[in-house]
Amino acid sequence: MTDRKIVIQIQPELLSNPNKKQSIEAFVSFLNNLSSDCCHVSSGNENGAYFNIEMESENVLHLWEEIRAEFLLKRIDSVIAKGLVVVCEGDRGWDNYLLLYHYDSLEHVDSY
């Protein structure tokens, strides 16, 4: 199986926590602990500030399940979840990417 990328975008303007920076840093630390490869974090501002966290894994499904179970499901009122978008490469790379999570519950989310 080939490595695939998962990209997690955080839009800090959507987070309700006054300690946004601390929440984002804690989330990145959590992600770094999940994988032997470090997360690559970049940021920008395109119609609002964002942080992209890129991870690569041979088993993206397992990685996503760990993220969901530990961070999103156990922390039901997760500050980060309110501004989170998660996508991963499909079997044709980014040509058929999958939307795994979107803070807007009206968005169609793909199953992996």
N, C-alpha and C positions, 0 to 999 in steps of 0.2 A: 504494500500500500504506500502511496506517495504522501509526502507531507502536504498539508493544506493550511491555508492561513485563515485565522479568525480575527476579525477586527471589531473592537468594541469602541463605540463612540459615546463620549459623555458630553452633554450640553449643559454646562454649569448654570446657565441662566434659568434652567428649568428646576434646579434643585432648591428646595425650600430651606435647607440648613444654612445657618449663618457661617458655619465652619466648612464651607464647600471645599476649600483647598485640602483641609485635613481629611475630609471624607474621600476625596479622590485619591490622595496619597495612601490611605488605608486600603482602598480597593486595589490599587496597583500593587501594593505589598502583598495582599491576598493572592492576586494573580501570579506574582513572581514565585510565591510559595507552592503553587500548583504545578509548575512546570520547571524542568531543569534548564530550559532556555529562558533567558530574560525577556521580558516584554519590551517591545520598542514603543516608546511613547513620543508622540508628536502633537503639536497644537497649532491652531490657526484661528482665523476669524473670517467666516464666510456666512453672511446673514446671521451672525452671532458667533460667540466664542465656542470652540470645541476642543476636546482632547481625543485623539485616536490612540488606542492601545492595540498593537498588532502582536499576535502570537502565532506560532507555527507548531503544528502537531501532526504526528502520524495518525492519530485518532481524534479528530476534531469532535466527533460525537461524544466521546468519553469526556473530553475537556469541557465541552459545553454542559454536559450533565453535571459535572462537578461544580461548575460556576453556578448553575441554576439551583442545585440542591443546597449548596453551602451559603451562597450569598443572597440569592433572590428569594428562595422559598423559606429559608429559616429566618430571614430578616424581612418579614412580610411588609413592614413599613419602611423598607430600605430607602434611604435618601437617594442613593445612586440610581435606583430603578426608575425614579421619576424623570430622569434625563438620559436614559440609556437606549442605545440602538446597537444590536449585535448582528453582524453578517459574517458569513463564511463562504469560501470558495466552493463551487460545485464541482462536478466531475469534468467540466470544461473551464476550470479556473473562474475568473470573474465574469465570464460570458454568461454563466448561469448560476450566479451567486444565490445564496439562501438567506432570507431574512429570518433570523432565529428569535429575535426579541425586539419589540418596539415599545417605547414608553406610552405611545398612543394606542390604546386598546382597540381602536377602530381600524388600525392597519392590519392587513392580512399577513399573518406570520406563517412561514413555511415549516413543515415538519421535516426532520432530517432522517 
